[in-house]
Amino acid sequence: MIFTEPVPFSEALADWRVREIWPTPLTTEEIELLELEFRRSAIFSARVQNIEFLEEVQVVVDEILNGELGTAMAKAQLRDLVRLGDPAALMTDARLELILNTNVEMALGYGQWKLDQDPDILFLYPAQELIRVAQRMEPRDWPTRWRAAGGQFYGGRMIALKNDPIWRKISRFGTPWPPFDFNSGMGRVDIFVDEAEALGVMNPGDQPPTPQDDTFGDVPPSAQPKVNDPQLRRALEASGIGRFDASGRFVATPLEDLDLEDDE
């Protein structure tokens, strides 16, 4: 889909809000073995099967994005919900903050990415630079990660056209917008067309990047991932949250049919 006029930020976030809630006992590593299309279309957190908690994550993230709630209060609400549902739950403040921050940053990153697909913006600012936007005690080696993914350096800077495949390749989540990893502290800044040409990112007269569309909700629950990893298949089969069809694709059970109540 080509956007013919700028998309308001609130409209750009609309697709973010149609993701399916998916309770799962899987670890982060097992989730990453699922197909990208499914991971992008669902709301989940590793080893979280509490539907009410995942729904509240969706609610508080929306309220933060709308300016109705601060992150401290949002974290407190999630903490209270965890304690009420399971006082023994191993949900540390650090993990609550990670869940909250990752979802908020993903939504903001997606909204900005969608705005950037406006043809006029792509014409004026066709490229972006990967930069550190927040300090970390133990920062990851992003230049090495960039190089390993096939990224080019321009004057020592990590720069690429906005719709270059490199952005998906460096992302742990397979998405072309930040965050590119948990607590990465990395973001992007626009590069004006004159600077992009001067640096050699593009040649004078080159066409700007073609606008792209990447929406959530395009993957219905009935078209969920094909799973080949034996360990992941066993984990999914044992979870009771779905089944494998004849083609080997995992089909999640609708939320209303799930029995996730604690045993008495």
C-alpha positions in Angstrom: 0.0 0.0 0.0 1.3 3.4 -0.9 0.5 6.3 1.4 -0.6 9.4 -0.6 -0.6 11.8 2.4 1.0 12.0 5.8 -0.5 9.5 8.3 -1.3 11.0 11.8 0.7 9.3 14.5 -2.5 8.1 16.3 -3.6 6.5 13.0 -0.2 5.0 12.5 -0.6 3.2 15.8 -4.0 1.7 14.9 -2.5 -1.5 13.5 -0.5 -2.0 16.7 -3.8 -2.4 18.6 -5.2 -5.3 16.6 -2.6 -7.9 17.7 -3.9 -11.1 19.2 -3.3 -11.9 22.9 -1.4 -15.2 23.1 -0.8 -16.8 26.5 2.3 -19.1 26.3 4.5 -21.2 28.5 7.4 -20.9 26.0 10.7 -19.3 26.8 12.1 -16.4 24.9 14.4 -18.7 22.9 11.5 -20.9 21.9 9.3 -18.0 20.9 12.1 -16.8 18.6 11.8 -20.1 16.7 8.2 -19.2 15.7 7.7 -17.6 12.3 8.1 -13.8 12.2 4.6 -13.2 10.8 3.0 -14.8 13.9 5.3 -13.2 16.4 4.5 -9.7 15.0 0.8 -10.3 15.1 0.6 -11.4 18.8 0.9 -10.0 22.3 2.8 -12.3 24.6 5.6 -12.6 27.1 7.9 -15.5 27.7 6.3 -18.0 30.2 3.2 -15.8 30.7 -0.1 -17.7 30.5 -2.2 -15.2 32.4 -4.7 -13.7 29.9 -5.7 -10.9 32.3 -2.1 -9.8 32.7 -1.5 -9.7 29.0 -4.8 -7.8 28.5 -3.7 -5.3 31.1 -0.3 -4.9 29.4 -2.3 -3.9 26.2 -4.4 -1.4 28.2 -1.6 0.3 30.1 0.5 0.6 26.9 -2.4 2.3 25.1 -2.8 4.7 28.1 0.9 5.5 28.1 0.8 6.2 24.4 -2.3 8.4 24.8 -0.6 10.4 27.6 -3.2 9.1 30.2 -0.8 7.1 32.4 2.9 7.4 33.5 5.2 4.4 33.3 5.7 4.3 37.1 1.9 4.0 37.7 1.6 1.5 34.8 4.2 -0.7 36.3 2.5 -0.5 39.7 -0.8 -1.6 38.1 0.9 -4.6 36.5 2.7 -5.5 39.7 -0.6 -5.4 41.7 -2.3 -7.6 39.1 0.5 -10.2 39.3 0.3 -10.3 43.1 -3.5 -10.7 43.1 -3.4 -13.4 40.5 -0.5 -15.3 41.9 1.3 -14.0 45.1 4.2 -16.5 44.4 4.7 -15.4 40.8 8.3 -14.7 39.9 7.7 -11.4 38.2 10.4 -9.0 39.3 10.3 -5.3 38.9 13.0 -5.6 36.3 11.0 -8.0 34.2 7.8 -5.9 34.6 9.8 -2.8 33.4 11.2 -4.8 30.5 7.7 -6.0 29.4 6.3 -2.5 29.6 9.2 -0.7 28.0 9.6 -3.1 25.2 5.9 -2.9 24.3 5.8 0.9 24.5 9.0 1.2 22.5 7.7 -1.2 19.9 4.5 0.8 19.5 6.4 4.1 19.2 8.9 2.6 16.8 6.2 1.2 14.6 4.3 4.4 14.6 7.3 6.4 13.6 8.3 3.8 10.9 4.8 4.1 9.4 5.0 7.9 9.4 8.4 7.6 7.6 6.8 5.7 4.7 5.2 9.0 3.4 6.7 9.6 0.0 7.6 13.2 0.7 9.5 12.2 3.9 11.3 9.4 2.0 12.3 11.9 -0.7 13.8 14.4 1.8 15.1 11.9 4.4 15.8 8.7 2.5 18.3 7.2 5.0 18.8 6.8 8.7 21.7 6.3 11.0 21.8 3.8 13.9 22.9 5.6 17.0 22.9 5.1 20.8 20.1 7.0 22.4 20.4 5.6 25.9 23.5 4.5 27.8 23.8 1.0 29.2 26.1 -0.5 31.8 27.2 -3.3 29.4 26.4 -2.0 25.9 26.2 -4.5 23.1 28.7 -4.4 20.2 26.4 -2.9 17.6 29.1 -2.1 15.0 30.0 -5.8 14.9 26.4 -6.8 14.7 25.8 -4.3 11.9 28.8 -5.6 9.9 27.8 -9.2 10.4 24.4 -8.4 9.0 25.9 -6.9 5.9 25.6 -3.3 6.9 27.9 -0.6 5.4 29.8 2.1 7.2 30.1 5.7 6.0 32.7 7.6 7.8 32.5 5.1 10.6 28.8 5.6 10.9 26.1 2.9 10.6 23.8 4.4 7.9 21.4 2.7 5.4 18.4 3.7 3.3 15.2 3.6 5.4 13.8 0.5 3.7 17.1 -1.4 3.4 16.9 -5.1 4.6 19.7 -4.4 7.1 17.1 -2.9 9.6 15.3 -6.3 9.9 18.6 -8.2 9.9 20.0 -6.4 13.0 16.7 -6.7 14.9 16.2 -9.5 17.4 12.5 -9.2 16.6 12.8 -9.2 12.8 11.1 -5.8 12.5 12.6 -2.7 10.7 12.0 -0.3 13.5 13.4 0.1 17.0 13.9 -1.4 19.5 16.2 -3.8 17.9 16.8 -5.9 21.0 15.7 -6.0 24.6 17.1 -2.9 26.5 19.3 -2.1 23.5 19.4 1.7 24.0 19.7 2.1 20.2 17.6 4.3 17.9 17.8 6.0 14.6 18.0 9.5 13.3 17.1 10.8 9.8 19.7 11.6 7.2 18.9 14.4 4.8 19.1 13.5 1.1 22.0 15.9 0.5 24.1 14.3 3.2 23.1 10.8 2.0 24.4 11.6 -1.4 27.5 13.2 -0.1 28.3 10.2 2.0 27.7 7.8 -0.9 24.7 6.1 0.6 22.9 6.9 -2.6 23.9 8.6 -5.9 22.6 12.0 -7.0 19.4 11.5 -9.0 18.6 8.1 -7.4 15.0 7.4 -6.7 14.0 7.6 -3.0 13.1 4.3 -1.2 9.7 2.9 -2.2 7.1 3.3 0.6 6.3 0.0 2.4 3.5 -1.2 4.5 3.8 -3.6 7.5 0.6 -4.1 9.4 -0.3 -6.2 12.4 -3.4 -8.4 12.4 -2.7 -9.7 8.9 -2.1 -13.2 10.3 -5.3 -14.8 11.5 -5.2 -17.3 14.4 -6.0 -20.1 11.9 -2.8 -19.3 9.9 -0.3 -19.7 12.6 3.3 -20.9 12.4 4.7 -24.1 10.9 7.0 -25.5 13.6 9.9 -27.8 12.6 12.0 -27.7 15.8 11.3 -30.9 17.8 11.9 -29.3 21.2 9.5 -26.5 20.3 6.9 -28.9 19.0 7.0 -30.8 22.3 6.7 -27.6 24.4 3.7 -26.4 22.4 2.0 -29.8 22.5 2.4 -30.0 26.2 1.1 -26.5 26.8 -2.5 -27.2 25.8 -2.8 -23.8 24.1 -3.2 -25.2 20.6 -2.7 -28.2 18.3 -0.8 -29.1 15.1 -2.8 -29.6 11.9 -2.1 -32.1 9.2 0.3 -29.7 7.5 2.4 -29.3 10.7 1.2 -25.7 11.4 0.4 -24.8 15.0 -3.1 -23.6 15.4 -3.7 -21.7 18.7 -6.9 -22.4 20.6 -9.3 -19.4 20.7 -9.0 -17.6 24.0 -12.6 -18.3 24.9 -11.9 -22.1 24.7 -8.7 -22.1 26.7 -8.8 -23.5 30.2 -6.1 -21.6 32.0 -7.6 -21.5 35.5 -5.3 -22.7 38.3 -6.0 -26.2 39.6 -7.7 -26.3 42.9 
